[in-house]
Amino acid sequence: MCRHLAYLGEPVSPAELLVEPDYGLYHQSWSPRLQRYGTVNVDGFGLGWYVDGDPQPARYRRAVPIWADENFTDLARVIRTRALLAAVRSATAGTTAEQTAAAPYTGDGWLFSHNGALTGWPAAAGELAALLAPAELLGLEARCDSALVWALLLRRLRAGQEVTGALAATVTEVARCTDARLNLLVTDGRVIAATTWGDTLFHRLELGRSVLVASEPGDDGPGWTPVPDHSVLLATPDAVTVRPLDLVTAA
């Protein structure tokens, strides 16, 4: 499994969201409080963020624990952004260990993270891989389950499917082919969309100012709202909507 987080709102530094909170993503790399599978998230990390006027996000990823990178805390302190996605990784058995396997993944202006696993990887992924064109398979960023799930989602987004429908359809497609945990998280710098399928997710909305979506709360303050399992979330600083995943798929 992994832990991940996405933010939209007034400009902040990543340090304010990831490092400074008592139980933020930085802390969750060695001591997550609500993680259901695995105990630590030390197989890499990544941060993606948007700059005003540029729809393409920047990324910083490493194949080491987030606390082992001396440069990260300086970087997180000086960046200012209105939108970001970050993750710490607990690698699925049999997947690659390079930094290319660390979220966030990117494509067409989106950032993506997968909190979960495809059970029995890589043998169980054969049917899913057959859904992709050869060029899509060759274009996978890494030899891991998350990269495959991202490719399946991205092809739906590129076909013009609305993001919550694309997420719901991808989760349904993957779950039909193999046992999986599929908490997916994406942003394009304007909206955040996510699914719950086997692990925790929370959101915190400061109406008109910011919205934060995270695997688990980074502090014990008020405002954190749990998202039910098997749900799809769509969030902006103005509203958060949560719907049962099967209803989104049916629509």
C-alpha positions as CSV (number, residue, x, y, z in Angstrom):
1,M,0.0,0.0,0.0
2,C,0.9,3.7,0.1
3,R,-0.3,7.0,1.5
4,H,-1.2,9.9,-0.6
5,L,-2.6,13.4,-0.5
6,A,-3.9,16.1,-2.9
7,Y,-4.5,19.8,-2.3
8,L,-6.3,22.7,-4.2
9,G,-6.6,26.2,-2.9
10,E,-4.8,29.3,-1.8
11,P,-1.0,29.2,-2.3
12,V,0.9,27.1,0.3
13,S,4.3,25.4,0.6
14,P,4.3,21.6,0.4
15,A,6.0,21.7,3.8
16,E,2.9,23.1,5.3
17,L,0.9,20.1,4.2
18,L,3.4,17.2,4.2
19,V,6.2,18.0,6.7
20,E,4.9,20.3,9.4
21,P,1.6,18.5,10.5
22,D,2.2,16.2,13.4
23,Y,0.9,13.2,11.4
24,G,1.5,14.5,7.9
25,L,2.6,12.4,4.9
26,Y,6.2,12.8,6.0
27,H,5.4,11.1,9.3
28,Q,3.2,8.5,7.6
29,S,6.2,7.2,5.8
30,W,7.4,5.5,9.0
31,S,4.3,5.6,11.2
32,P,0.9,5.7,9.5
33,R,-2.0,5.6,12.0
34,L,-4.8,4.1,9.8
35,Q,-3.0,2.0,7.2
36,R,-4.7,-1.4,6.8
37,Y,-2.0,-3.2,4.8
38,G,1.8,-2.9,5.4
39,T,3.5,-1.0,8.2
40,V,5.8,1.6,6.6
41,N,6.0,3.5,3.3
42,V,9.8,3.7,2.6
43,D,10.0,2.4,-1.0
44,G,10.1,5.9,-2.6
45,F,8.1,9.1,-2.6
46,G,7.0,11.8,-5.0
47,L,5.6,15.3,-5.2
48,G,3.9,16.9,-8.1
49,W,2.7,20.5,-8.2
50,Y,1.4,23.2,-10.6
51,V,2.6,26.7,-11.3
52,D,0.2,29.5,-12.3
53,G,-0.1,29.7,-16.0
54,D,1.3,26.3,-16.8
55,P,-1.1,23.3,-17.1
56,Q,1.8,20.8,-17.0
57,P,2.9,19.9,-13.5
58,A,6.4,19.6,-12.2
59,R,7.5,16.5,-10.4
60,Y,10.2,15.5,-7.9
61,R,10.5,11.7,-7.2
62,R,13.0,9.5,-5.5
63,A,13.4,5.8,-4.8
64,V,14.4,6.4,-1.1
65,P,12.3,7.1,2.0
66,I,11.1,10.7,2.1
67,W,13.1,11.4,5.3
68,A,16.3,10.1,3.7
69,D,16.4,12.8,1.1
70,E,18.1,15.9,2.6
71,N,17.0,18.0,-0.4
72,F,13.3,17.4,0.0
73,T,12.6,19.5,3.1
74,D,14.4,22.5,1.5
75,L,12.4,22.1,-1.7
76,A,9.1,21.7,0.1
77,R,9.8,24.8,2.2
78,V,10.4,27.2,-0.7
79,I,7.9,26.1,-3.3
80,R,4.5,27.9,-3.4
81,T,1.6,26.3,-5.2
82,R,-2.2,26.3,-5.5
83,A,-2.3,22.6,-6.4
84,L,-0.3,19.5,-5.6
85,L,-0.3,15.7,-5.2
86,A,2.2,13.8,-3.1
87,A,2.7,10.1,-2.1
88,V,4.9,7.8,-0.1
89,R,5.3,4.3,-1.4
90,S,5.1,0.8,0.0
91,A,5.9,-1.3,-3.0
92,T,3.8,-4.3,-4.2
93,A,5.9,-7.5,-4.1
94,G,7.5,-8.2,-7.5
95,T,7.4,-4.5,-8.7
96,T,10.4,-2.4,-9.7
97,A,12.2,-0.3,-7.1
98,E,13.3,2.6,-9.4
99,Q,12.1,6.1,-8.8
100,T,10.0,5.8,-12.0
101,A,7.7,3.5,-9.9
102,A,7.0,6.3,-7.4
103,A,3.9,8.3,-7.7
104,P,2.8,10.7,-8.9
105,Y,2.5,9.5,-12.5
106,T,1.7,12.1,-15.1
107,G,0.1,12.5,-18.5
108,D,-1.9,15.2,-20.4
109,G,-1.6,17.5,-17.4
110,W,-2.9,15.0,-14.8
111,L,-1.1,13.8,-11.7
112,F,-2.0,10.3,-10.5
113,S,-1.4,8.1,-7.4
114,H,-2.5,4.6,-6.5
115,N,-2.9,3.5,-2.8
116,G,-3.3,-0.2,-3.1
117,A,-2.1,-3.3,-4.9
118,L,-3.0,-5.9,-7.5
119,T,-2.8,-9.2,-5.7
120,G,-0.6,-11.8,-7.5
121,W,1.3,-9.3,-9.5
122,P,2.5,-9.7,-12.2
123,A,0.8,-13.0,-13.2
124,A,-2.7,-11.6,-12.3
125,A,-2.2,-8.6,-14.6
126,G,-2.2,-10.5,-17.9
127,E,-5.9,-9.9,-18.7
128,L,-5.6,-6.2,-17.9
129,A,-2.4,-5.8,-20.0
130,A,-4.3,-7.2,-23.0
131,L,-6.7,-4.3,-22.8
132,L,-3.8,-1.9,-23.8
133,A,-2.3,-1.3,-27.2
134,P,1.3,-2.4,-27.7
135,A,2.4,1.3,-27.7
136,E,0.6,1.9,-24.4
137,L,2.3,-1.1,-22.8
138,L,5.7,0.0,-24.0
139,G,5.0,3.5,-22.7
140,L,4.5,2.4,-19.1
141,E,6.6,4.5,-16.8
142,A,7.6,1.5,-14.6
143,R,7.1,-2.3,-14.2
144,C,4.6,-2.1,-11.5
145,D,0.9,-2.4,-10.8
146,S,0.3,1.3,-10.3
147,A,1.7,2.2,-13.7
148,L,-0.6,-0.3,-15.4
149,V,-3.7,1.0,-13.5
150,W,-2.7,4.6,-14.6
151,A,-2.4,3.5,-18.2
152,L,-5.9,2.0,-18.1
153,L,-7.3,5.2,-16.6
154,L,-5.4,7.6,-18.9
155,R,-6.8,5.9,-22.0
156,R,-10.3,6.6,-20.8
157,L,-9.4,10.3,-20.0
158,R,-7.8,10.6,-23.5
159,A,-11.0,9.2,-25.0
160,G,-12.9,12.2,-23.4
161,Q,-14.5,10.4,-20.5
162,E,-15.3,12.6,-17.5
163,V,-12.9,12.0,-14.7
164,T,-15.2,10.4,-12.1
165,G,-16.7,8.1,-14.7
166,A,-13.3,7.2,-15.9
167,L,-12.1,6.4,-12.4
168,A,-15.2,4.3,-11.6
169,A,-15.0,2.3,-14.8
170,T,-11.3,1.7,-14.3
171,V,-11.8,0.4,-10.8
172,T,-14.6,-1.9,-11.9
173,E,-12.6,-3.1,-14.9
174,V,-9.5,-4.0,-12.7
175,A,-11.5,-5.5,-9.9
176,R,-13.3,-7.7,-12.4
177,C,-10.0,-9.1,-13.6
178,T,-8.1,-9.6,-10.3
179,D,-8.3,-9.1,-6.6
180,A,-7.2,-5.6,-5.9
181,R,-7.1,-2.6,-3.6
182,L,-7.8,0.5,-5.6
183,N,-7.7,3.8,-3.8
184,L,-6.9,6.1,-6.8
185,L,-6.2,9.8,-6.7
186,V,-5.9,12.3,-9.5
187,T,-5.8,16.0,-10.1
188,D,-5.3,18.3,-13.0
189,G,-4.8,21.4,-10.8
190,R,-8.4,22.4,-11.1
191,V,-10.3,19.4,-9.5
192,I,-9.4,16.5,-7.3
193,A,-11.0,13.1,-8.0
194,A,-10.5,9.9,-6.0
195,T,-11.9,6.4,-5.3
196,T,-12.0,4.3,-2.2
197,W,-11.7,0.5,-2.7
198,G,-10.1,-1.2,0.2
199,D,-8.4,1.5,2.3
200,T,-9.1,4.8,4.0
201,L,-9.6,8.3,2.6
202,F,-10.6,11.6,4.1
203,H,-11.3,15.1,2.9
204,R,-11.2,18.5,4.6
205,L,-12.9,21.5,3.0
206,E,-12.4,25.1,3.9
207,L,-15.2,26.5,1.8
208,G,-14.0,28.9,-0.8
209,R,-10.4,28.6,0.4
210,S,-9.0,25.1,0.0
211,V,-9.7,21.4,-0.1
212,L,-7.4,18.6,1.1
213,V,-7.9,14.9,0.2
214,A,-5.7,12.4,2.0
215,S,-5.4,8.7,2.9
216,E,-5.5,9.7,6.6
217,P,-5.7,13.0,8.6
218,G,-2.4,14.8,9.1
219,D,-3.6,16.2,12.4
220,D,-6.2,15.8,15.1
221,G,-7.9,19.1,14.2
222,P,-11.6,19.4,13.1
223,G,-13.0,19.2,9.6
224,W,-11.8,15.8,8.5
225,T,-14.6,13.8,6.9
226,P,-14.2,10.0,6.1
227,V,-15.1,8.8,2.7
228,P,-17.1,5.5,2.7
229,D,-15.5,2.5,1.0
230,H,-16.4,1.9,-2.7
231,S,-17.0,5.5,-3.4
232,V,-16.0,8.2,-5.9
233,L,-15.1,11.7,-4.8
234,L,-14.9,14.9,-6.7
235,A,-13.5,18.0,-4.9
236,T,-12.8,21.7,-5.5
237,P,-12.4,24.4,-2.9
238,D,-16.1,25.2,-3.4
239,A,-17.6,21.7,-2.9
240,V,-17.0,18.1,-2.3
241,T,-19.3,15.4,-3.7
242,V,-19.1,11.7,-2.8
243,R,-21.2,9.0,-4.6
244,P,-21.3,5.2,-4.4
245,L,-18.9,3.9,-7.1
246,D,-21.5,1.5,-8.5
247,L,-23.9,4.3,-9.2
248,V,-21.2,6.3,-11.0
249,T,-20.4,3.3,-13.1
250,A,-24.0,2.7,-14.0
251,A,-24.4,6.3,-15.1
